[in-house]
């Protein structure tokens, strides 16, 4: 399975920057869907309401999905890699 990696930098409420990748199936190309996945992640990190647009999140590359992540993609539609 091929996945798309979206490189994301969001300014946190304390003004520091968090860096993470949003990883989705390569056929998911609608940026609003990817941004919504990122917003779900921000909520889980108590950073809801922070900006997440094309300025903070952009397509980076396509790569082969690691076997240990297949279930996560099938269950959730995405996963996050924290940097």
C-alpha positions in Angstrom: 0.0 0.0 0.0 1.2 3.5 -0.9 0.7 6.4 1.5 1.0 10.1 1.2 3.0 12.0 3.9 1.9 15.5 4.7 4.5 17.6 6.6 2.9 19.7 9.3 4.1 22.5 11.5 1.6 24.0 14.0 2.1 26.8 16.4 1.0 25.6 19.8 -0.9 27.7 22.4 2.3 28.4 24.2 3.8 29.7 20.9 6.2 26.8 20.4 6.0 24.8 17.2 4.9 21.2 17.0 6.0 19.1 14.0 4.2 16.0 12.8 3.4 14.1 9.7 -0.1 13.2 8.7 0.0 9.9 6.8 -3.0 8.9 4.6 -3.6 6.4 1.8 -2.1 7.9 -1.4 -5.5 8.0 -3.1 -6.7 10.6 -0.4 -5.9 13.9 -2.1 -8.6 16.2 -0.7 -6.6 18.6 1.5 -9.6 19.4 3.7 -9.8 15.7 4.7 -6.2 15.7 5.7 -6.5 18.9 7.6 -9.4 17.4 9.5 -7.3 14.5 10.5 -4.7 16.9 11.7 -7.3 18.8 13.7 -8.4 15.5 15.4 -4.7 15.1 16.4 -4.5 18.6 17.7 -7.6 18.0 19.9 -5.9 14.9 21.3 -2.9 17.0 22.2 -5.1 19.8 23.8 -4.2 22.1 20.9 -7.7 22.5 19.5 -8.4 25.7 17.7 -4.9 26.1 16.4 -4.5 27.0 12.7 -4.1 24.1 10.3 -4.2 25.1 6.7 -2.0 24.9 3.6 0.4 27.3 5.4 1.0 24.7 8.2 0.4 21.4 6.3 1.6 20.4 2.8 2.1 17.3 0.8 5.7 16.0 1.1 6.0 12.6 -0.6 4.6 9.1 -1.3 6.1 6.0 0.3 5.3 2.4 0.9 3.4 1.7 4.1 5.2 -0.2 6.8 3.4 -3.5 7.6 2.9 -2.6 11.2 0.8 0.4 10.2 -1.7 -1.3 7.9 -4.3 -1.9 10.5 -4.1 1.7 11.8 -4.7 3.0 8.3 -7.6 0.6 7.8 -9.2 1.4 11.2 -8.7 5.2 11.3 -8.0 6.2 7.7 -4.7 7.9 8.8 -2.0 8.0 11.4 0.3 10.6 12.8 4.1 10.5 13.1 5.3 12.8 15.8 8.6 14.5 15.2 
